[in-house]
Amino acid sequence: MDIEILGALAVQENGVSITPTAPKPRQVLALLALHADRVVSASALIEELWGTTPPRSARTTLQTYVLQLRELIAAALDKDEPRGGTPRTAKDVLVTMPSGYLLASGGTESDVAAFERLSGTGYRAMDAGDFPGAARQLREALALWTGNAFADVQCGEQLEMEIKRLEENRLCALDQRIEADLRLGRHRELLAELTVLVNRYRTHESLHGQFMLALYRSGRRGEALEVYQRLRATLVRDLGLEPSSGLQRMQRSILTAGPETVAAPPAAAKDRLVPTS
């Protein structure tokens, strides 16, 4: 089974799409696909579909959506070439469990699982000082994202929570990949990307610190200081906060030191995340 979540939802069995077009069955498949090979409780699926006020028919309606998904799976399984042995059925792929349902992936890796594996390898490379390896692994991990997670799915509370978690993981990987590139002296190559990122994440201190560093090392000291002033104005106006002490030290260093002596922004500066709408 091929499962893609980091963008538009796309689930294929035997090379055939089993992604329904109707919104609620699509929600059910999205939550099952995210947790492939793990049981998703019926109560979690019901909460995703109807929130805290489900209709009396919720469980029966959920069963109907599961049947619709199994019809799509069965049609995909019909494309299987005969191989001998007992053929799989739709119930083998979308399994009813005592507490809920399980989507069996057949041992394949979803894009989410691949992202987590590659980014984890990248973080370990950073810790070991292998900046070329970290940049390569993290770049490969981030390339799996083709848009916002579940971009074409009508999301309830469960999926919205998962989207926030995935986006936070994406930002962490992005932050570390940029850090690795800065360590490799790629500051000029980062300028265009960081220009976009600081406009999207207006209070993300680490990205602003990285942008300041890249600008300063590119000989653009005045622009680096302007980035700091814009960030400070936004933090004070929107959150009632001053920039972190680490970012304040960076600003002072830019005022007084050469580009090679300005330190990278501290990891603690990543905490304030307010993307623009």
Disulfide bonds with the S-S distance in Angstrom:
none
